[in-house]
Amino acid sequence: MQGFLDIFDIYLLEAVVNGILLGGVLALLALGLNLIFGVIDVTWICYAELVMIGMYGMYYMVQVFGLPYWVAAPIAIMLVAALGALLHYIVIEPLLTAPPINQLLATGGVLFILQSFATVAFGIDFRNLGIRLPVLAIGDMHFSYSRLLAFVAALLGMLAVYFFMTRTYTGTAIRAISQDRQIMSLMGVDTRRIYLITSALGGALAGLAACLLVLQYDVHPFVGLSFGPITFLICVLGGLGNFVGGFLAAFVFAQIISLGGLFSDLEWGYVLAFAFFIVMMFIRPAGLLARRS
Amino acid sequence: MLELKSLDAGYGTFQALFGINLDVKAGEAVGVIGPNGAGKTTLMRVISGLIRPVRGSITMEGHDVLATPAHRIVDLGIAHVPENRRLFPRLTVDDNLKMGAYMPGARAKYAERLEFVFDLFPRMKERRSQMAGTMSGGEQQMCAIGRALMSDPKLLLLDEPSAGLAPVVVQQVFELVKRIRASGLTVLIVEQNVQQVLKVVDRAYLLEAGSIRASGTSEEMMKTDTIKQAYLGV
């Protein structure tokens, strides 16, 4: 298996640039999770497993059915978006007024269901698209095109979300709903519909991440564990529900992982990132950009 | 235009309104006065669908309000400016006004409505890119009224528009209510500031402990002994 972080070379600049590239995808994942949390006030513990399903979708469409990558990608995004909406409709909506711990346990249950489903349906073999993108060499530094593509596409995806959130009525309602849930009906907003749209959007972001990650990593039923936990740490560090905070925290974490991996073994990057998180939780328990209330 | 018949409402086991009969005719300004905790805010919330009554009926121009989903009531032409304004504090003035025009019918008239609101509140035009939560109380009240007007309503529900504002600003708010009336809107206003509100409304109801105790034209209400003693301090 090609690990999550085993592409770093000995050069510092290369590590920094790779850290930035990694930050893009992490920021995309964090945005999806923050969106769900900020608007619906629930945490999808199984978020990374939606990404895993999306990666399998890409694998089957490209490797088994022979669709070109560019055709398969939008289908995978729509598939995971539908899965997000379904998750909300079946699991979250009945639990909207339940205690948060019950919501957490329920989405935790979905995590195990999805992992086990993937194990039974797809097997535990590591799969990949069989697409090898070339490597860009600048001097002695090497950057894989799959990472560059992931970074650019993640930024474009986030930009699209930004325009949707600021330019459209639905997007404005999504931003408003977390500020005053009760009076939304006075504006003529059907909160159930907004929740469903937000869940689909969160799913679509997971789907986009899946299309990008599947170019870099093999798919297996537990691949979600490689980036699920780190996504949660990013969201908490940035301040749960805070989009800008999550964006910044993603790049901070990516840099720590990238540089930590440069100076030592790759796994130490993760150790450093998690240690940094624990220390930060003592210094700023509510996150980097905590709102003063 | 708006008609409430023998309405009972409350929260859980607590009953706040008892057998309310109330009507508002097109073009009128009607006040509901009464002490704290009389059920005035509950009355407003029942009309706009934020809470559902236990018994009774509400009709708006012949439409059954209680058979309408809460988020569709604004489409019947009822706009509610809630107690404490309830703006979206971390949205700009522009975005707050945009939320007021959320319904498809209002979206189509967005530019026209925005001009109307900016005409009424030139201050809002200056503040349009400011976060609503950072404005003064009076400005926030303007923004809240403006947001309600964006839906192009026929009936405007105002819940305590003068609450928490400096005396000078209170004067301005009541001036605004007069101007809103003059633009042809029907207004139902709930107020504790009895002296002020009776100057701008045609008729008023006195609500005490969840029941309507008296009603009449503003002049009649001003002459009623109980109101004089309890609310006007003369």
HADDOCK unambig.tbl for C-alpha pairs under 7 A between the chains (distance, minus, plus):
assign (segid A and resid 169 and name CA) (segid B and resid 102 and name CA) 6.37 0.50 0.50
assign (segid A and resid 172 and name CA) (segid B and resid 95 and name CA) 6.86 0.50 0.50
assign (segid A and resid 173 and name CA) (segid B and resid 99 and name CA) 6.74 0.50 0.50
assign (segid A and resid 176 and name CA) (segid B and resid 88 and name CA) 6.14 0.50 0.50
assign (segid A and resid 179 and name CA) (segid B and resid 88 and name CA) 5.84 0.50 0.50
assign (segid A and resid 180 and name CA) (segid B and resid 88 and name CA) 6.61 0.50 0.50
assign (segid A and resid 185 and name CA) (segid B and resid 70 and name CA) 5.84 0.50 0.50
assign (segid A and resid 185 and name CA) (segid B and resid 71 and name CA) 4.20 0.50 0.50
assign (segid A and resid 186 and name CA) (segid B and resid 48 and name CA) 6.97 0.50 0.50
assign (segid A and resid 186 and name CA) (segid B and resid 71 and name CA) 6.28 0.50 0.50
assign (segid A and resid 186 and name CA) (segid B and resid 74 and name CA) 6.42 0.50 0.50
assign (segid A and resid 186 and name CA) (segid B and resid 80 and name CA) 6.60 0.50 0.50
assign (segid A and resid 187 and name CA) (segid B and resid 74 and name CA) 6.97 0.50 0.50
assign (segid A and resid 187 and name CA) (segid B and resid 99 and name CA) 6.17 0.50 0.50
assign (segid A and resid 187 and name CA) (segid B and resid 100 and name CA) 5.39 0.50 0.50
assign (segid A and resid 187 and name CA) (segid B and resid 102 and name CA) 6.26 0.50 0.50
assign (segid A and resid 188 and name CA) (segid B and resid 71 and name CA) 4.26 0.50 0.50
assign (segid A and resid 188 and name CA) (segid B and resid 72 and name CA) 5.75 0.50 0.50
assign (segid A and resid 188 and name CA) (segid B and resid 74 and name CA) 5.86 0.50 0.50
assign (segid A and resid 188 and name CA) (segid B and resid 102 and name CA) 6.37 0.50 0.50
assign (segid A and resid 188 and name CA) (segid B and resid 103 and name CA) 5.81 0.50 0.50
assign (segid A and resid 189 and name CA) (segid B and resid 71 and name CA) 5.60 0.50 0.50
assign (segid A and resid 190 and name CA) (segid B and resid 71 and name CA) 5.73 0.50 0.50
